[in-house]
């Protein structure tokens, strides 16, 4: 619900300052719906991360980021958790 409210405020503000969709109404609605779907998915994903960590500080301190970075293509072979 808050994602939809934020998206609505963002769209209204952008139209006021001059943004226009240069496609059909159906494509614009589909794009907005897709952005709302991504926001909903990320909300649930990070709620799961919060549930799986032992403390709020652990969830906030970026352990997930460390795990994602350690598997990236830029990894130099050294452990980041030493």
C-alpha positions as CSV (number, residue, x, y, z in Angstrom):
1,X,0.0,0.0,0.0
2,X,2.8,2.5,0.9
3,X,4.6,1.5,-2.4
4,X,1.4,2.4,-4.4
5,X,1.0,5.7,-2.4
6,X,4.6,6.6,-3.0
7,X,4.3,5.7,-6.7
8,X,1.2,7.8,-7.0
9,X,2.8,10.9,-5.4
10,X,5.8,10.4,-7.7
11,X,3.7,10.2,-10.9
12,X,1.6,13.2,-10.0
13,X,4.6,15.3,-9.2
14,X,6.4,14.2,-12.3
15,X,3.4,15.1,-14.5
16,X,3.1,18.5,-12.8
17,X,6.7,19.3,-13.7
18,X,6.3,18.1,-17.3
19,X,6.9,14.4,-17.6
20,X,4.8,12.7,-20.2
21,X,4.6,9.0,-21.3
22,X,5.5,8.6,-25.0
23,X,3.7,5.3,-25.4
24,X,0.2,3.9,-25.2
25,X,-1.8,4.1,-22.0
26,X,-1.7,0.3,-21.8
27,X,2.1,0.3,-21.9
28,X,2.3,3.1,-19.3
29,X,0.0,1.2,-17.0
30,X,1.9,-2.0,-17.5
31,X,5.2,-0.2,-16.7
32,X,3.8,1.3,-13.5
33,X,2.4,-2.1,-12.5
34,X,5.7,-3.7,-13.1
35,X,7.5,-1.1,-10.9
36,X,4.9,-1.7,-8.2
37,X,5.5,-5.5,-8.5
38,X,9.2,-5.0,-8.0
39,X,8.6,-2.8,-5.0
40,X,6.3,-5.4,-3.5
41,X,8.8,-8.2,-4.2
42,X,11.7,-6.3,-2.6
43,X,9.6,-5.5,0.4
44,X,8.9,-9.1,1.1
45,X,12.5,-10.1,0.3
46,X,13.9,-7.7,2.9
47,X,11.2,-8.7,5.4
48,X,12.5,-12.2,5.0
49,X,16.1,-11.0,5.5
50,X,15.0,-9.3,8.7
51,X,13.3,-12.5,9.9
52,X,16.3,-14.6,9.2
53,X,18.8,-12.4,11.1
54,X,19.3,-12.7,14.8
55,X,19.2,-9.0,15.6
56,X,18.0,-5.8,13.9
57,X,21.6,-4.6,13.8
58,X,22.6,-7.7,11.9
59,X,19.9,-7.1,9.3
60,X,20.9,-3.4,9.0
61,X,24.6,-3.8,8.9
62,X,24.7,-5.2,5.4
63,X,25.6,-8.9,5.8
64,X,23.5,-9.6,2.8
65,X,25.6,-7.1,0.8
66,X,28.8,-8.9,1.9
67,X,27.3,-12.2,0.7
68,X,26.4,-10.7,-2.7
69,X,29.7,-9.0,-3.1
70,X,31.7,-12.1,-2.2
71,X,30.1,-14.0,-5.1
72,X,30.6,-11.2,-7.6
73,X,32.7,-11.3,-10.7
74,X,35.2,-8.8,-9.1
75,X,36.1,-11.2,-6.3
76,X,39.9,-11.5,-6.0
77,X,39.9,-14.8,-4.3
78,X,40.4,-13.5,-0.7
79,X,37.8,-14.0,2.0
80,X,36.2,-10.8,3.2
81,X,35.2,-12.4,6.5
82,X,38.7,-12.9,7.8
